[in-house]
Amino acid sequence: MELSFENHHVVAVVVFMVALLFCKQVLECMHGLIDAWHKCATNSCCFCNYAHDELLRGSLTAALLTFSVCQPIIFVLVSAVSNTLRGKQGFWSVNFVHVELNASAFPHRHSQTDTIRRPLHDSVKVSSTPVDGLLLVMPFALCAFCTTNTWFGMKASGEFNKDPQWDSDLFQNRRMQLYEALYALETFFLLFALLALSADPAQPEYTAVSALLATFIIMYFSAQSRTRSSSDRASESVISIFLFAAINMLLSGFVTQHWSASRTVKIMSTCLLALTTILITGLHMTVTEDTRAGSVILIRTLVSCASSAFFTGLLAVDANNLR
């Protein structure tokens, strides 16, 4: 059975995004994007303006936010254009395998039950499910869309005008708590997609559990970065080092166990998985009392957009035939 991204999925994505347009936060985000692009367009010529740094910063911010908000639509459009240019309706797929064992076919050494020994292929049943790559990465794109809308809505309402510190007081705000919950969901879907691409084929249950455990560890580092340093800093450092080693062992063990062939997509996905994990955990481990919330959110958004750019590239090319 193949799971592909059909037309009704496109309709669902469009309806989801249109429904969110009725939210106040999304309207504020759209207004902020339009205002940012308006400022970039109405500024005097770059060669005649002395505020080059400010103009460049505003342009890059507007481009980053536009890409982050439009990720679901970009994925759908790139996939459709790629299929049109290739002249065939194919899709980039990722394989998930389901393994079923016949427990009665594996007798214990001192078991008194008479069991007929069967060949191994009769005791193990393996089935494969090809999943459309667009269907795999779309949940991450939708969560990234919601996350960006949440924090930019707070910025548009003036809550980030003074760029507050990244501490526990900031998360007294319910909208900031919502942002963190959405970011945890976004991180889970990102890790799940990267693990599935690195393993391919992989067991969906094992992939989901590994992604969930890694997300819990990352969110622990995020929560730890918001708390003030206590007197027992030595024990906190030991716990952080232990968890950092644990998440690396968890993900590297998963990739090693499922490494079956050195294909280009698997190698690139594994490298991006390692880089993403190190960047996100390293970001929260190095947060100090003077770190601003804007810096943390900006780095998070950059990592998300870099991953989206990688997925967009896979949708644009014939990823299954890359060797």
C-alpha positions as a printed NumPy array, in Angstrom:
array([[  0.   ,   0.   ,   0.   ],
       [  1.4  ,   3.358,  -1.043],
       [  0.756,   6.555,   0.895],
       [  0.972,   9.479,  -1.504],
       [  0.226,  13.182,  -1.221],
       [ -3.043,  13.424,  -3.143],
       [ -5.186,  16.383,  -4.17 ],
       [ -7.321,  16.184,  -1.033],
       [ -4.157,  16.641,   1.034],
       [ -3.44 ,  19.847,  -0.9  ],
       [ -6.969,  21.032,  -0.165],
       [ -6.494,  20.198,   3.519],
       [ -3.254,  22.211,   3.672],
       [ -4.88 ,  25.198,   1.967],
       [ -7.951,  25.034,   4.228],
       [ -5.719,  24.81 ,   7.296],
       [ -3.72 ,  27.87 ,   6.313],
       [ -6.82 ,  29.847,   5.284],
       [ -8.508,  28.981,   8.587],
       [ -5.516,  30.331,  10.465],
       [ -5.833,  33.579,   8.532],
       [ -8.846,  34.345,  10.696],
       [ -6.617,  34.271,  13.782],
       [ -5.499,  37.621,  15.078],
       [ -1.879,  36.494,  15.437],
       [ -1.655,  35.429,  11.797],
       [ -3.177,  38.687,  10.605],
       [ -0.613,  40.557,  12.676],
       [  2.134,  38.42 ,  11.167],
       [  0.938,  39.105,   7.624],
       [  0.702,  42.807,   8.394],
       [  4.245,  42.772,   9.772],
       [  5.559,  41.001,   6.669],
       [  3.875,  43.505,   4.375],
       [  5.219,  46.38 ,   6.454],
       [  8.739,  44.929,   6.399],
       [  8.716,  44.525,   2.619],
       [  7.19 ,  47.993,   2.243],
       [ 10.056,  49.534,   4.204],
       [ 12.587,  47.667,   2.082],
       [ 10.917,  48.848,  -1.133],
       [ 10.402,  52.478,  -0.126],
       [ 13.918,  53.059,   1.229],
       [ 16.147,  55.155,  -0.955],
       [ 18.657,  53.532,  -3.278],
       [ 21.068,  51.223,  -1.471],
       [ 24.03 ,  52.946,  -3.078],
       [ 22.827,  56.349,  -1.851],
       [ 21.686,  55.282,   1.588],
       [ 24.137,  55.241,   4.459],
       [ 22.045,  52.825,   6.521],
       [ 23.161,  49.828,   4.478],
       [ 23.345,  47.501,   7.477],
       [ 19.833,  48.352,   8.623],
       [ 18.412,  47.951,   5.126],
       [ 20.169,  44.618,   4.618],
       [ 19.039,  43.376,   8.023],
       [ 15.435,  44.316,   7.301],
       [ 15.51 ,  42.668,   3.873],
       [ 16.98 ,  39.436,   5.202],
       [ 14.487,  39.35 ,   8.069],
       [ 11.56 ,  39.872,   5.706],
       [ 12.847,  37.161,   3.336],
       [ 13.415,  34.733,   6.219],
       [  9.937,  35.264,   7.642],
       [  8.308,  34.991,   4.224],
       [ 10.038,  31.663,   3.53 ],
       [  9.225,  30.348,   7.006],
       [  5.543,  31.248,   6.768],
       [  5.132,  29.957,   3.203],
       [  6.86 ,  26.591,   3.699],
       [  3.76 ,  24.391,   3.135],
       [  2.82 ,  26.221,  -0.065],
       [  6.433,  26.17 ,  -1.294],
       [  6.643,  22.397,  -0.773],
       [  3.445,  21.785,  -2.736],
       [  4.422,  24.135,  -5.578],
       [  7.958,  22.76 ,  -5.92 ],
       [  6.671,  19.192,  -6.   ],
       [  4.042,  20.04 ,  -8.621],
       [  6.48 ,  21.963, -10.834],
       [  9.078,  19.193, -10.552],
       [  6.566,  16.547, -11.638],
       [  5.453,  18.743, -14.534],
       [  8.997,  19.318, -15.777],
       [  9.831,  15.611, -15.588],
       [  6.737,  14.866, -17.639],
       [  5.488,  12.142, -15.323],
       [  3.404,  11.958, -12.177],
       [  5.895,  10.354,  -9.864],
       [  6.797,  11.144,  -6.302],
       [  9.793,  10.973,  -4.032],
       [  9.068,   8.139,  -1.625],
       [ 10.439,   6.889,   1.685],
       [  9.998,   3.253,   2.719],
       [  8.696,   2.135,   6.101],
       [  8.855,  -1.547,   7.011],
       [  6.67 ,  -3.544,   9.368],
       [  8.162,  -6.684,  10.914],
       [  5.931,  -9.38 ,  12.424],
       [  7.411, -12.32 ,  14.309],
       [  5.774, -15.672,  14.959],
       [  6.705, -16.124,  18.609],
       [  5.746, -19.808,  18.644],
       [  8.415, -20.521,  16.037],
       [ 11.219, -19.623,  18.454],
       [ 11.298, -22.263,  21.229],
       [ 13.249, -21.786,  24.434],
       [ 16.124, -24.072,  25.228],
       [ 14.459, -25.91 ,  28.123],
       [ 10.888, -25.518,  26.969],
       [  8.738, -28.591,  27.275],
       [  6.521, -27.478,  24.426],
       [  7.057, -29.453,  21.252],
       [  7.754, -26.902,  18.573],
       [  8.491, -27.634,  14.975],
       [ 11.489, -25.653,  13.839],
       [ 10.686, -23.712,  10.718],
       [ 12.977, -21.849,   8.365],
       [ 13.598, -18.253,   9.419],
       [ 11.733, -16.781,   6.439],
       [  8.606, -18.652,   7.581],
       [  8.839, -17.155,  11.076],
       [  9.296, -13.515,  10.093],
       [  6.858, -11.524,   8.01 ],
       [  8.101,  -8.238,   6.54 ],
       [  5.908,  -5.751,   4.689],
       [  6.907,  -2.433,   3.157],
       [  4.91 ,   0.793,   2.828],
       [  6.204,   3.49 ,   0.457],
       [  5.3  ,   6.942,   1.795],
       [  5.309,  10.089,  -0.289],
       [  8.199,  12.316,   0.805],
       [  5.922,  15.353,   0.642],
       [  3.561,  13.662,   3.081],
       [  6.528,  12.966,   5.37 ],
       [  7.791,  16.569,   5.576],
       [  4.441,  18.403,   5.447],
       [  3.692,  18.089,   9.218],
       [  7.027,  19.755,   9.955],
       [  6.244,  22.572,   7.499],
       [  2.816,  23.172,   9.047],
       [  4.256,  23.252,  12.572],
       [  7.001,  25.65 ,  11.465],
       [  4.303,  27.838,   9.927],
       [  2.363,  27.908,  13.218],
       [  5.503,  28.517,  15.294],
       [  6.578,  31.484,  13.184],
       [  3.075,  32.951,  13.297],
       [  3.   ,  32.682,  17.088],
       [  6.256,  34.469,  17.864],
       [  5.871,  37.044,  15.107],
       [  2.367,  37.805,  16.352],
       [  3.902,  38.578,  19.742],
       [  6.472,  40.8  ,  18.076],
       [  3.781,  42.627,  16.093],
       [  1.83 ,  43.268,  19.287],
       [  4.89 ,  44.954,  20.842],
       [  5.906,  42.248,  23.328],
       [  9.402,  41.97 ,  21.803],
       [ 10.085,  45.663,  21.289],
       [ 12.714,  45.693,  24.043],
       [ 14.059,  42.216,  23.15 ],
       [ 13.56 ,  40.631,  26.606],
       [ 15.979,  38.216,  28.176],
       [ 15.58 ,  34.49 ,  27.627],
       [ 14.513,  33.536,  31.162],
       [ 11.637,  32.033,  33.119],
       [  9.874,  35.395,  33.454],
       [  9.399,  35.513,  29.689],
       [  7.447,  32.248,  29.789],
       [  4.855,  33.603,  32.193],
       [  3.147,  34.732,  29.006],
       [  0.657,  32.132,  27.744],
       [  1.482,  32.929,  24.114],
       [  5.156,  32.196,  24.792],
       [  4.163,  28.873,  26.349],
       [  2.151,  28.126,  23.214],
       [  5.187,  28.976,  21.085],
       [  7.366,  26.561,  23.061],
       [  4.79 ,  23.766,  22.756],
       [  4.549,  24.299,  18.999],
       [  8.33 ,  24.374,  18.719],
       [  8.543,  21.021,  20.549],
       [  6.059,  19.567,  18.043],
       [  8.03 ,  21.079,  15.162],
       [ 11.258,  19.569,  16.499],
       [  9.64 ,  16.138,  16.786],
       [  8.418,  16.151,  13.178],
       [ 11.799,  17.44 ,  11.963],
       [ 13.706,  14.682,  13.771],
       [ 11.205,  12.06 ,  12.633],
       [ 11.639,  13.08 ,   8.989],
       [ 15.431,  13.179,   9.2  ],
       [ 15.609,   9.818,  10.993],
       [ 13.302,   8.244,   8.416],
       [ 15.456,   9.579,   5.582],
       [ 18.661,   8.452,   7.291],
       [ 17.359,   4.912,   7.868],
       [ 15.141,   4.301,   4.801],
       [ 13.76 ,   1.713,   5.157],
       [ 12.913,   2.089,   8.839],
       [ 10.314,   0.858,  11.283],
       [  7.848,   3.715,  11.942],
       [  7.367,   2.816,  15.621],
       [ 11.099,   2.769,  16.355],
       [ 11.586,   5.981,  14.384],
       [  8.793,   7.778,  16.265],
       [ 10.056,   6.647,  19.69 ],
       [ 13.625,   7.727,  18.918],
       [ 12.44 ,  11.117,  17.658],
       [ 10.228,  11.551,  20.725],
       [ 13.032,  10.734,  23.173],
       [ 15.407,  13.106,  21.39 ],
       [ 12.757,  15.841,  21.485],
       [ 12.288,  15.387,  25.237],
       [ 16.031,  15.791,  25.785],
       [ 16.18 ,  18.901,  23.582],
       [ 13.239,  20.461,  25.422],
       [ 14.974,  19.705,  28.718],
       [ 17.931,  21.764,  27.525],
       [ 15.497,  24.489,  26.493],
       [ 13.854,  24.513,  29.924],
       [ 17.244,  24.416,  31.639],
       [ 18.437,  27.419,  29.643],
       [ 15.61 ,  29.554,  31.069],
       [ 16.342,  28.862,  34.717],
       [ 18.736,  30.892,  36.791],
       [ 22.017,  29.281,  37.778],
       [ 21.854,  27.608,  41.178],
       [ 24.623,  27.06 ,  43.682],
       [ 24.955,  23.424,  42.64 ],
       [ 26.268,  24.15 ,  39.146],
       [ 28.54 ,  21.095,  39.137],
       [ 25.633,  18.627,  39.25 ],
       [ 23.768,  20.6  ,  36.563],
       [ 26.81 ,  20.407,  34.309],
       [ 27.128,  16.651,  34.857],
       [ 23.449,  16.117,  34.008],
       [ 23.757,  18.272,  30.885],
       [ 26.84 ,  16.419,  29.681],
       [ 25.173,  13.068,  30.375],
       [ 22.031,  14.022,  28.424],
       [ 24.078,  15.471,  25.562],
       [ 25.944,  12.169,  25.322],
       [ 22.656,  10.258,  25.593],
       [ 21.002,  12.059,  22.682],
       [ 24.071,  11.552,  20.505],
       [ 24.217,   7.848,  21.391],
       [ 20.48 ,   7.491,  20.745],
       [ 20.544,   9.059,  17.283],
       [ 23.887,   7.597,  16.195],
       [ 22.804,   4.128,  17.346],
       [ 19.58 ,   4.437,  15.369],
       [ 21.395,   5.496,  12.194],
       [ 24.072,   2.814,  12.573],
       [ 21.517,   0.065,  13.095],
       [ 19.577,   1.039,   9.963],
       [ 22.538,   1.9  ,   7.721],
       [ 22.105,  -0.403,   4.728],
       [ 23.547,   1.529,   1.773],
       [ 25.619,   4.667,   1.231],
       [ 23.231,   6.668,  -0.885],
       [ 23.463,  10.423,  -1.337],
       [ 20.134,  11.199,   0.342],
       [ 20.968,   9.019,   3.359],
       [ 24.401,  10.627,   3.785],
       [ 23.064,  14.169,   3.455],
       [ 20.144,  13.466,   5.814],
       [ 22.473,  11.977,   8.408],
       [ 24.794,  14.988,   8.222],
       [ 21.859,  17.382,   8.576],
       [ 20.506,  15.353,  11.494],
       [ 23.845,  15.557,  13.311],
       [ 24.282,  19.26 ,  12.537],
       [ 20.723,  20.132,  13.591],
       [ 20.995,  18.236,  16.865],
       [ 24.333,  19.792,  17.76 ],
       [ 23.176,  23.309,  16.867],
       [ 19.911,  23.15 ,  18.824],
       [ 21.366,  21.497,  21.926],
       [ 24.495,  23.645,  21.783],
       [ 22.365,  26.774,  21.505],
       [ 20.493,  26.034,  24.724],
       [ 23.561,  24.775,  26.583],
       [ 25.435,  28.026,  25.912],
       [ 22.616,  30.398,  26.899],
       [ 23.645,  32.864,  29.625],
       [ 21.719,  35.322,  31.752],
       [ 22.433,  38.072,  29.205],
       [ 21.128,  36.117,  26.199],
       [ 18.211,  37.79 ,  24.467],
       [ 15.075,  35.966,  23.371],
       [ 15.396,  37.362,  19.86 ],
       [ 18.756,  35.649,  19.364],
       [ 17.453,  32.248,  20.479],
       [ 14.328,  32.471,  18.311],
       [ 16.348,  33.685,  15.319],
       [ 18.751,  30.722,  15.482],
       [ 15.835,  28.326,  15.87 ],
       [ 14.169,  29.828,  12.803],
       [ 17.384,  29.659,  10.786],
       [ 17.818,  25.949,  11.587],
       [ 14.21 ,  25.312,  10.615],
       [ 14.562,  27.205,   7.328],
       [ 17.822,  25.385,   6.506],
       [ 16.063,  22.042,   6.987],
       [ 13.163,  23.249,   4.842],
       [ 15.586,  24.276,   2.095],
       [ 17.031,  20.737,   2.166],
       [ 13.558,  19.192,   1.893],
       [ 12.711,  21.592,  -0.931],
       [ 15.801,  20.418,  -2.807],
       [ 14.745,  16.777,  -2.412],
       [ 11.289,  17.63 ,  -3.737],
       [ 12.799,  19.43 ,  -6.725],
       [ 15.06 ,  16.601,  -7.887],
       [ 14.509,  12.88 ,  -8.458],
       [ 15.725,  12.005,  -4.979],
       [ 15.051,   8.262,  -5.274],
       [ 17.525,   7.961,  -8.152],
       [ 20.366,   9.859,  -6.472],
       [ 23.285,   7.575,  -5.795]])
